[in-house]
Amino acid sequence: MNQGIDKYVAQAIVEIAVFLEFSGDDVINQDSAMNAFEQLASTLQKSDLKTKLCLREDFLSISKGYAGEQMIFVENLADALGLGGG
């Protein structure tokens, strides 16, 4: 992990994103999950470039703790959230 973002903040973002993406209809309404994910993305997109780059790096590191589809999702989370760094 880098020194730009507290590792627990990055981990919390990953955990909520994984929950929203992989929880079934019996846990959360999928439209509500999508709305929450879009709101998370919108807020994070307002971050400065350094924060976006740090989150991108952290998400890649955190993804190693997941397997299968969840690992791939976390590896690509920065792009899904629109944190292209610019």
Gaussian input, Z-matrix of N, CA and C with variables (Angstrom, degrees):
# hf/3-21g

backbone

0 1
 N
 C     1     B1
 C     2     B2     1     A1
 N     3     B3     2     A2     1     D1
 C     4     B4     3     A3     2     D2
 C     5     B5     4     A4     3     D3
 N     6     B6     5     A5     4     D4
 C     7     B7     6     A6     5     D5
 C     8     B8     7     A7     6     D6
 N     9     B9     8     A8     7     D7
 C    10    B10     9     A9     8     D8
 C    11    B11    10    A10     9     D9
 N    12    B12    11    A11    10    D10
 C    13    B13    12    A12    11    D11
 C    14    B14    13    A13    12    D12
 N    15    B15    14    A14    13    D13
 C    16    B16    15    A15    14    D14
 C    17    B17    16    A16    15    D15
 N    18    B18    17    A17    16    D16
 C    19    B19    18    A18    17    D17
 C    20    B20    19    A19    18    D18
 N    21    B21    20    A20    19    D19
 C    22    B22    21    A21    20    D20
 C    23    B23    22    A22    21    D21
 N    24    B24    23    A23    22    D22
 C    25    B25    24    A24    23    D23
 C    26    B26    25    A25    24    D24
 N    27    B27    26    A26    25    D25
 C    28    B28    27    A27    26    D26
 C    29    B29    28    A28    27    D27
 N    30    B30    29    A29    28    D28
 C    31    B31    30    A30    29    D29
 C    32    B32    31    A31    30    D30
 N    33    B33    32    A32    31    D31
 C    34    B34    33    A33    32    D32
 C    35    B35    34    A34    33    D33
 N    36    B36    35    A35    34    D34
 C    37    B37    36    A36    35    D35
 C    38    B38    37    A37    36    D36
 N    39    B39    38    A38    37    D37
 C    40    B40    39    A39    38    D38
 C    41    B41    40    A40    39    D39
 N    42    B42    41    A41    40    D40
 C    43    B43    42    A42    41    D41
 C    44    B44    43    A43    42    D42
 N    45    B45    44    A44    43    D43
 C    46    B46    45    A45    44    D44
 C    47    B47    46    A46    45    D45
 N    48    B48    47    A47    46    D46
 C    49    B49    48    A48    47    D47
 C    50    B50    49    A49    48    D48
 N    51    B51    50    A50    49    D49
 C    52    B52    51    A51    50    D50
 C    53    B53    52    A52    51    D51
 N    54    B54    53    A53    52    D52
 C    55    B55    54    A54    53    D53
 C    56    B56    55    A55    54    D54
 N    57    B57    56    A56    55    D55
 C    58    B58    57    A57    56    D56
 C    59    B59    58    A58    57    D57
 N    60    B60    59    A59    58    D58
 C    61    B61    60    A60    59    D59
 C    62    B62    61    A61    60    D60
 N    63    B63    62    A62    61    D61
 C    64    B64    63    A63    62    D62
 C    65    B65    64    A64    63    D63
 N    66    B66    65    A65    64    D64
 C    67    B67    66    A66    65    D65
 C    68    B68    67    A67    66    D66
 N    69    B69    68    A68    67    D67
 C    70    B70    69    A69    68    D68
 C    71    B71    70    A70    69    D69
 N    72    B72    71    A71    70    D70
 C    73    B73    72    A72    71    D71
 C    74    B74    73    A73    72    D72
 N    75    B75    74    A74    73    D73
 C    76    B76    75    A75    74    D74
 C    77    B77    76    A76    75    D75
 N    78    B78    77    A77    76    D76
 C    79    B79    78    A78    77    D77
 C    80    B80    79    A79    78    D78
 N    81    B81    80    A80    79    D79
 C    82    B82    81    A81    80    D80
 C    83    B83    82    A82    81    D81
 N    84    B84    83    A83    82    D82
 C    85    B85    84    A84    83    D83
 C    86    B86    85    A85    84    D84
 N    87    B87    86    A86    85    D85
 C    88    B88    87    A87    86    D86
 C    89    B89    88    A88    87    D87
 N    90    B90    89    A89    88    D88
 C    91    B91    90    A90    89    D89
 C    92    B92    91    A91    90    D90
 N    93    B93    92    A92    91    D91
 C    94    B94    93    A93    92    D92
 C    95    B95    94    A94    93    D93
 N    96    B96    95    A95    94    D94
 C    97    B97    96    A96    95    D95
 C    98    B98    97    A97    96    D96
 N    99    B99    98    A98    97    D97
 C   100   B100    99    A99    98    D98
 C   101   B101   100   A100    99    D99
 N   102   B102   101   A101   100   D100
 C   103   B103   102   A102   101   D101
 C   104   B104   103   A103   102   D102
 N   105   B105   104   A104   103   D103
 C   106   B106   105   A105   104   D104
 C   107   B107   106   A106   105   D105
 N   108   B108   107   A107   106   D106
 C   109   B109   108   A108   107   D107
 C   110   B110   109   A109   108   D108
 N   111   B111   110   A110   109   D109
 C   112   B112   111   A111   110   D110
 C   113   B113   112   A112   111   D111
 N   114   B114   113   A113   112   D112
 C   115   B115   114   A114   113   D113
 C   116   B116   115   A115   114   D114
 N   117   B117   116   A116   115   D115
 C   118   B118   117   A117   116   D116
 C   119   B119   118   A118   117   D117
 N   120   B120   119   A119   118   D118
 C   121   B121   120   A120   119   D119
 C   122   B122   121   A121   120   D120
 N   123   B123   122   A122   121   D121
 C   124   B124   123   A123   122   D122
 C   125   B125   124   A124   123   D123
 N   126   B126   125   A125   124   D124
 C   127   B127   126   A126   125   D125
 C   128   B128   127   A127   126   D126
 N   129   B129   128   A128   127   D127
 C   130   B130   129   A129   128   D128
 C   131   B131   130   A130   129   D129
 N   132   B132   131   A131   130   D130
 C   133   B133   132   A132   131   D131
 C   134   B134   133   A133   132   D132
 N   135   B135   134   A134   133   D133
 C   136   B136   135   A135   134   D134
 C   137   B137   136   A136   135   D135
 N   138   B138   137   A137   136   D136
 C   139   B139   138   A138   137   D137
 C   140   B140   139   A139   138   D138
 N   141   B141   140   A140   139   D139
 C   142   B142   141   A141   140   D140
 C   143   B143   142   A142   141   D141
 N   144   B144   143   A143   142   D142
 C   145   B145   144   A144   143   D143
 C   146   B146   145   A145   144   D144
 N   147   B147   146   A146   145   D145
 C   148   B148   147   A147   146   D146
 C   149   B149   148   A148   147   D147
 N   150   B150   149   A149   148   D148
 C   151   B151   150   A150   149   D149
 C   152   B152   151   A151   150   D150
 N   153   B153   152   A152   151   D151
 C   154   B154   153   A153   152   D152
 C   155   B155   154   A154   153   D153
 N   156   B156   155   A155   154   D154
 C   157   B157   156   A156   155   D155
 C   158   B158   157   A157   156   D156
 N   159   B159   158   A158   157   D157
 C   160   B160   159   A159   158   D158
 C   161   B161   160   A160   159   D159
 N   162   B162   161   A161   160   D160
 C   163   B163   162   A162   161   D161
 C   164   B164   163   A163   162   D162
 N   165   B165   164   A164   163   D163
 C   166   B166   165   A165   164   D164
 C   167   B167   166   A166   165   D165
 N   168   B168   167   A167   166   D166
 C   169   B169   168   A168   167   D167
 C   170   B170   169   A169   168   D168
 N   171   B171   170   A170   169   D169
 C   172   B172   171   A171   170   D170
 C   173   B173   172   A172   171   D171
 N   174   B174   173   A173   172   D172
 C   175   B175   174   A174   173   D173
 C   176   B176   175   A175   174   D174
 N   177   B177   176   A176   175   D175
 C   178   B178   177   A177   176   D176
 C   179   B179   178   A178   177   D177
 N   180   B180   179   A179   178   D178
 C   181   B181   180   A180   179   D179
 C   182   B182   181   A181   180   D180
 N   183   B183   182   A182   181   D181
 C   184   B184   183   A183   182   D182
 C   185   B185   184   A184   183   D183
 N   186   B186   185   A185   184   D184
 C   187   B187   186   A186   185   D185
 C   188   B188   187   A187   186   D186
 N   189   B189   188   A188   187   D187
 C   190   B190   189   A189   188   D188
 C   191   B191   190   A190   189   D189
 N   192   B192   191   A191   190   D190
 C   193   B193   192   A192   191   D191
 C   194   B194   193   A193   192   D192
 N   195   B195   194   A194   193   D193
 C   196   B196   195   A195   194   D194
 C   197   B197   196   A196   195   D195
 N   198   B198   197   A197   196   D196
 C   199   B199   198   A198   197   D197
 C   200   B200   199   A199   198   D198
 N   201   B201   200   A200   199   D199
 C   202   B202   201   A201   200   D200
 C   203   B203   202   A202   201   D201
 N   204   B204   203   A203   202   D202
 C   205   B205   204   A204   203   D203
 C   206   B206   205   A205   204   D204
 N   207   B207   206   A206   205   D205
 C   208   B208   207   A207   206   D206
 C   209   B209   208   A208   207   D207
 N   210   B210   209   A209   208   D208
 C   211   B211   210   A210   209   D209
 C   212   B212   211   A211   210   D210
 N   213   B213   212   A212   211   D211
 C   214   B214   213   A213   212   D212
 C   215   B215   214   A214   213   D213
 N   216   B216   215   A215   214   D214
 C   217   B217   216   A216   215   D215
 C   218   B218   217   A217   216   D216
 N   219   B219   218   A218   217   D217
 C   220   B220   219   A219   218   D218
 C   221   B221   220   A220   219   D219
 N   222   B222   221   A221   220   D220
 C   223   B223   222   A222   221   D221
 C   224   B224   223   A223   222   D222
 N   225   B225   224   A224   223   D223
 C   226   B226   225   A225   224   D224
 C   227   B227   226   A226   225   D225
 N   228   B228   227   A227   226   D226
 C   229   B229   228   A228   227   D227
 C   230   B230   229   A229   228   D228
 N   231   B231   230   A230   229   D229
 C   232   B232   231   A231   230   D230
 C   233   B233   232   A232   231   D231
 N   234   B234   233   A233   232   D232
 C   235   B235   234   A234   233   D233
 C   236   B236   235   A235   234   D234
 N   237   B237   236   A236   235   D235
 C   238   B238   237   A237   236   D236
 C   239   B239   238   A238   237   D237
 N   240   B240   239   A239   238   D238
 C   241   B241   240   A240   239   D239
 C   242   B242   241   A241   240   D240
 N   243   B243   242   A242   241   D241
 C   244   B244   243   A243   242   D242
 C   245   B245   244   A244   243   D243
 N   246   B246   245   A245   244   D244
 C   247   B247   246   A246   245   D245
 C   248   B248   247   A247   246   D246
 N   249   B249   248   A248   247   D247
 C   250   B250   249   A249   248   D248
 C   251   B251   250   A250   249   D249
 N   252   B252   251   A251   250   D250
 C   253   B253   252   A252   251   D251
 C   254   B254   253   A253   252   D252
 N   255   B255   254   A254   253   D253
 C   256   B256   255   A255   254   D254
 C   257   B257   256   A256   255   D255

   B1=1.4480
   B2=1.5318
   B3=1.2924
   B4=1.4505
   B5=1.5205
   B6=1.3154
   B7=1.4659
   B8=1.5306
   B9=1.3361
   B10=1.4545
   B11=1.5142
   B12=1.3117
   B13=1.4629
   B14=1.5255
   B15=1.3143
   B16=1.4581
   B17=1.5230
   B18=1.3248
   B19=1.4683
   B20=1.5167
   B21=1.3137
   B22=1.4573
   B23=1.5271
   B24=1.3176
   B25=1.4645
   B26=1.5240
   B27=1.3331
   B28=1.4671
   B29=1.5216
   B30=1.3224
   B31=1.4632
   B32=1.5192
   B33=1.3285
   B34=1.4674
   B35=1.5256
   B36=1.3292
   B37=1.4637
   B38=1.5184
   B39=1.3204
   B40=1.4643
   B41=1.5172
   B42=1.3209
   B43=1.4594
   B44=1.5228
   B45=1.3218
   B46=1.4664
   B47=1.5174
   B48=1.3317
   B49=1.4639
   B50=1.5329
   B51=1.3145
   B52=1.4717
   B53=1.5279
   B54=1.3158
   B55=1.4706
   B56=1.5284
   B57=1.3300
   B58=1.4588
   B59=1.5245
   B60=1.3215
   B61=1.4636
   B62=1.5211
   B63=1.3261
   B64=1.4606
   B65=1.5290
   B66=1.3124
   B67=1.4599
   B68=1.5199
   B69=1.3116
   B70=1.4582
   B71=1.5121
   B72=1.3184
   B73=1.4655
   B74=1.5210
   B75=1.3261
   B76=1.4638
   B77=1.5237
   B78=1.3494
   B79=1.4637
   B80=1.5213
   B81=1.3348
   B82=1.4603
   B83=1.5252
   B84=1.2980
   B85=1.4589
   B86=1.5247
   B87=1.3285
   B88=1.4664
   B89=1.5287
   B90=1.3256
   B91=1.4609
   B92=1.5244
   B93=1.3143
   B94=1.4663
   B95=1.5224
   B96=1.3340
   B97=1.4665
   B98=1.5208
   B99=1.3198
   B100=1.4684
   B101=1.5258
   B102=1.3185
   B103=1.4654
   B104=1.5210
   B105=1.3244
   B106=1.4596
   B107=1.5315
   B108=1.3335
   B109=1.4648
   B110=1.5249
   B111=1.3231
   B112=1.4647
   B113=1.5220
   B114=1.3290
   B115=1.4609
   B116=1.5236
   B117=1.3356
   B118=1.4633
   B119=1.5234
   B120=1.3234
   B121=1.4632
   B122=1.5240
   B123=1.3151
   B124=1.4607
   B125=1.5273
   B126=1.3053
   B127=1.4666
   B128=1.5237
   B129=1.3304
   B130=1.4647
   B131=1.5228
   B132=1.3222
   B133=1.4672
   B134=1.5190
   B135=1.3070
   B136=1.4685
   B137=1.5326
   B138=1.3148
   B139=1.4632
   B140=1.5218
   B141=1.3301
   B142=1.4618
   B143=1.5247
   B144=1.3105
   B145=1.4555
   B146=1.5241
   B147=1.3222
   B148=1.4666
   B149=1.5230
   B150=1.3214
   B151=1.4642
   B152=1.5170
   B153=1.3249
   B154=1.4627
   B155=1.5214
   B156=1.3242
   B157=1.4641
   B158=1.5231
   B159=1.3162
   B160=1.4684
   B161=1.5281
   B162=1.3247
   B163=1.4660
   B164=1.5202
   B165=1.3169
   B166=1.4685
   B167=1.5287
   B168=1.3183
   B169=1.4639
   B170=1.5284
   B171=1.3187
   B172=1.4672
   B173=1.5260
   B174=1.3330
   B175=1.4578
   B176=1.5243
   B177=1.3188
   B178=1.4672
   B179=1.5180
   B180=1.3157
   B181=1.4604
   B182=1.5326
   B183=1.3071
   B184=1.4697
   B185=1.5300
   B186=1.3176
   B187=1.4725
   B188=1.5234
   B189=1.3126
   B190=1.4681
   B191=1.5306
   B192=1.3242
   B193=1.4580
   B194=1.5222
   B195=1.3177
   B196=1.4583
   B197=1.5202
   B198=1.3198
   B199=1.4663
   B200=1.5213
   B201=1.3115
   B202=1.4591
   B203=1.5122
   B204=1.3318
   B205=1.4616
   B206=1.5261
   B207=1.3247
   B208=1.4595
   B209=1.5201
   B210=1.3295
   B211=1.4651
   B212=1.5284
   B213=1.3193
   B214=1.4614
   B215=1.5281
   B216=1.3340
   B217=1.4624
   B218=1.5284
   B219=1.3199
   B220=1.4635
   B221=1.5314
   B222=1.3203
   B223=1.4782
   B224=1.5367
   B225=1.3184
   B226=1.4615
   B227=1.5391
   B228=1.3183
   B229=1.4557
   B230=1.5297
   B231=1.3179
   B232=1.4596
   B233=1.5276
   B234=1.3239
   B235=1.4756
   B236=1.5227
   B237=1.3298
   B238=1.4687
   B239=1.5199
   B240=1.3347
   B241=1.4624
   B242=1.5326
   B243=1.3317
   B244=1.4636
   B245=1.5051
   B246=1.3369
   B247=1.4633
   B248=1.5311
   B249=1.3082
   B250=1.4501
   B251=1.5030
   B252=1.3053
   B253=1.4465
   B254=1.5092
   B255=1.3122
   B256=1.4681
   B257=1.4784
   A1=109.44
   A2=114.84
   A3=119.61
   A4=110.33
   A5=115.51
   A6=120.58
   A7=112.60
   A8=118.43
   A9=120.98
   A10=115.30
   A11=117.60
   A12=122.34
   A13=108.07
   A14=116.47
   A15=119.57
   A16=108.20
   A17=116.55
   A18=120.39
   A19=112.81
   A20=117.15
   A21=119.83
   A22=111.81
   A23=117.65
   A24=121.02
   A25=109.23
   A26=116.69
   A27=120.80
   A28=110.60
   A29=117.48
   A30=121.43
   A31=111.05
   A32=117.35
   A33=121.04
   A34=110.94
   A35=117.37
   A36=120.50
   A37=109.85
   A38=116.63
   A39=121.20
   A40=110.25
   A41=117.60
   A42=120.73
   A43=112.14
   A44=117.32
   A45=118.82
   A46=110.45
   A47=117.33
   A48=120.13
   A49=111.26
   A50=117.09
   A51=121.31
   A52=109.77
   A53=116.74
   A54=120.40
   A55=110.81
   A56=116.43
   A57=120.51
   A58=111.78
   A59=116.53
   A60=120.75
   A61=113.60
   A62=117.41
   A63=120.00
   A64=114.67
   A65=118.30
   A66=119.54
   A67=109.44
   A68=115.98
   A69=121.49
   A70=112.55
   A71=114.80
   A72=121.64
   A73=112.19
   A74=117.14
   A75=120.20
   A76=111.95
   A77=116.98
   A78=121.46
   A79=110.86
   A80=116.68
   A81=121.00
   A82=109.20
   A83=116.05
   A84=121.67
   A85=108.32
   A86=117.31
   A87=120.99
   A88=112.63
   A89=118.30
   A90=120.22
   A91=110.70
   A92=116.40
   A93=120.48
   A94=110.90
   A95=116.40
   A96=120.28
   A97=110.57
   A98=116.72
   A99=120.90
   A100=111.05
   A101=116.88
   A102=120.17
   A103=111.33
   A104=116.59
   A105=120.59
   A106=110.66
   A107=117.32
   A108=121.32
   A109=110.16
   A110=117.05
   A111=121.00
   A112=111.52
   A113=117.69
   A114=120.60
   A115=110.65
   A116=116.74
   A117=121.24
   A118=109.70
   A119=117.08
   A120=121.91
   A121=111.00
   A122=116.38
   A123=121.08
   A124=111.49
   A125=116.19
   A126=120.55
   A127=110.69
   A128=117.36
   A129=120.27
   A130=112.57
   A131=117.58
   A132=120.93
   A133=112.50
   A134=117.52
   A135=122.31
   A136=111.76
   A137=117.18
   A138=121.72
   A139=110.55
   A140=115.28
   A141=119.09
   A142=110.35
   A143=116.02
   A144=122.44
   A145=112.13
   A146=117.45
   A147=121.16
   A148=110.63
   A149=116.68
   A150=121.02
   A151=110.97
   A152=117.11
   A153=120.92
   A154=111.10
   A155=116.30
   A156=120.37
   A157=111.38
   A158=116.96
   A159=120.91
   A160=110.85
   A161=116.56
   A162=119.77
   A163=110.81
   A164=116.65
   A165=120.85
   A166=109.64
   A167=116.76
   A168=121.84
   A169=111.13
   A170=115.88
   A171=120.19
   A172=111.79
   A173=116.80
   A174=119.76
   A175=110.95
   A176=117.09
   A177=119.89
   A178=111.08
   A179=116.57
   A180=120.88
   A181=110.76
   A182=116.59
   A183=122.24
   A184=110.83
   A185=117.23
   A186=120.74
   A187=112.28
   A188=117.34
   A189=121.75
   A190=111.58
   A191=116.92
   A192=121.58
   A193=113.42
   A194=116.52
   A195=121.79
   A196=109.37
   A197=116.68
   A198=121.39
   A199=109.31
   A200=115.32
   A201=121.81
   A202=113.82
   A203=114.71
   A204=121.51
   A205=112.24
   A206=116.59
   A207=119.08
   A208=111.32
   A209=118.03
   A210=120.63
   A211=110.03
   A212=117.12
   A213=121.11
   A214=110.26
   A215=116.31
   A216=120.82
   A217=110.56
   A218=117.62
   A219=121.29
   A220=110.82
   A221=117.11
   A222=120.65
   A223=110.57
   A224=116.78
   A225=122.32
   A226=113.76
   A227=116.10
   A228=120.44
   A229=112.96
   A230=117.97
   A231=119.43
   A232=111.08
   A233=116.58
   A234=119.16
   A235=111.03
   A236=116.69
   A237=120.26
   A238=111.76
   A239=116.20
   A240=121.31
   A241=112.07
   A242=116.51
   A243=119.91
   A244=113.44
   A245=117.05
   A246=121.01
   A247=109.82
   A248=115.65
   A249=120.80
   A250=113.53
   A251=117.93
   A252=120.79
   A253=113.37
   A254=116.28
   A255=118.00
   A256=113.80
   D1=150.66
   D2=179.60
   D3=-88.60
   D4=178.30
   D5=-177.78
   D6=-93.86
   D7=2.25
   D8=-174.55
   D9=-82.52
   D10=-33.13
   D11=-176.13
   D12=-128.06
   D13=136.31
   D14=174.97
   D15=-58.16
   D16=131.12
   D17=-175.91
   D18=-59.67
   D19=-28.05
   D20=-179.20
   D21=-76.70
   D22=-27.97
   D23=175.03
   D24=-68.07
   D25=-47.28
   D26=177.84
   D27=-61.41
   D28=-42.94
   D29=179.29
   D30=-62.92
   D31=-40.07
   D32=178.99
   D33=-63.85
   D34=-40.32
   D35=177.70
   D36=-62.09
   D37=-45.12
   D38=179.17
   D39=-60.85
   D40=-47.08
   D41=-177.05
   D42=-61.28
   D43=-42.97
   D44=179.79
   D45=-69.18
   D46=-37.96
   D47=178.68
   D48=-64.64
   D49=-42.70
   D50=177.86
   D51=-63.48
   D52=-43.13
   D53=177.91
   D54=-58.67
   D55=-48.16
   D56=-178.00
   D57=-64.23
   D58=-37.83
   D59=-176.88
   D60=-76.97
   D61=-37.26
   D62=-169.26
   D63=-107.84
   D64=-3.27
   D65=177.47
   D66=-78.19
   D67=140.53
   D68=-179.54
   D69=-81.03
   D70=174.40
   D71=179.75
   D72=-60.52
   D73=-25.22
   D74=179.55
   D75=-73.98
   D76=-12.82
   D77=-179.47
   D78=-105.21
   D79=-45.25
   D80=-178.00
   D81=-147.89
   D82=138.83
   D83=175.32
   D84=-61.04
   D85=129.63
   D86=-173.92
   D87=-65.23
   D88=-33.37
   D89=175.41
   D90=-65.54
   D91=-40.33
   D92=177.39
   D93=-65.85
   D94=-39.98
   D95=177.89
   D96=-61.82
   D97=-44.14
   D98=179.27
   D99=-63.89
   D100=-42.48
   D101=177.85
   D102=-61.20
   D103=-42.95
   D104=179.75
   D105=-65.06
   D106=-41.44
   D107=178.92
   D108=-64.03
   D109=-42.82
   D110=178.55
   D111=-64.25
   D112=-37.19
   D113=177.43
   D114=-67.76
   D115=-41.96
   D116=175.67
   D117=-57.84
   D118=-47.18
   D119=179.80
   D120=-60.60
   D121=-46.56
   D122=-178.42
   D123=-58.93
   D124=-43.31
   D125=-179.93
   D126=-67.30
   D127=-46.20
   D128=-178.33
   D129=-66.96
   D130=-29.59
   D131=178.21
   D132=-64.32
   D133=-18.20
   D134=178.18
   D135=-80.25
   D136=-7.76
   D137=-179.61
   D138=-66.36
   D139=158.07
   D140=176.30
   D141=-74.28
   D142=167.06
   D143=-175.73
   D144=-57.01
   D145=-42.68
   D146=-179.07
   D147=-60.41
   D148=-44.04
   D149=179.74
   D150=-63.25
   D151=-44.43
   D152=179.02
   D153=-59.76
   D154=-44.95
   D155=-179.82
   D156=-66.12
   D157=-38.87
   D158=177.83
   D159=-64.80
   D160=-43.81
   D161=178.07
   D162=-62.15
   D163=-42.36
   D164=178.74
   D165=-57.13
   D166=-47.18
   D167=179.46
   D168=-63.69
   D169=-44.29
   D170=-179.25
   D171=-63.67
   D172=-42.67
   D173=-179.93
   D174=-60.23
   D175=-40.31
   D176=178.11
   D177=-62.84
   D178=-41.05
   D179=178.62
   D180=-66.05
   D181=-45.21
   D182=-178.77
   D183=-64.69
   D184=-32.59
   D185=-177.17
   D186=-58.85
   D187=-25.24
   D188=-179.31
   D189=-63.88
   D190=-20.19
   D191=179.09
   D192=-85.43
   D193=-0.40
   D194=179.98
   D195=-113.67
   D196=169.36
   D197=178.83
   D198=-132.82
   D199=159.40
   D200=172.79
   D201=58.36
   D202=-136.81
   D203=-176.83
   D204=-59.53
   D205=-37.01
   D206=179.98
   D207=-66.61
   D208=-38.22
   D209=177.42
   D210=-62.33
   D211=-45.75
   D212=179.75
   D213=-62.75
   D214=-42.26
   D215=178.53
   D216=-58.78
   D217=-47.16
   D218=-177.97
   D219=-68.37
   D220=-37.87
   D221=176.53
   D222=-57.94
   D223=-34.95
   D224=-176.81
   D225=-100.65
   D226=8.14
   D227=-173.43
   D228=-61.62
   D229=-41.03
   D230=-179.40
   D231=-59.41
   D232=-40.88
   D233=177.52
   D234=-67.66
   D235=-41.83
   D236=179.68
   D237=-61.89
   D238=-31.10
   D239=179.40
   D240=-87.18
   D241=-2.71
   D242=179.59
   D243=76.61
   D244=28.23
   D245=-179.18
   D246=-97.37
   D247=57.93
   D248=-177.95
   D249=-66.11
   D250=-7.05
   D251=179.47
   D252=93.37
   D253=-3.24
   D254=-178.06
   D255=-117.75

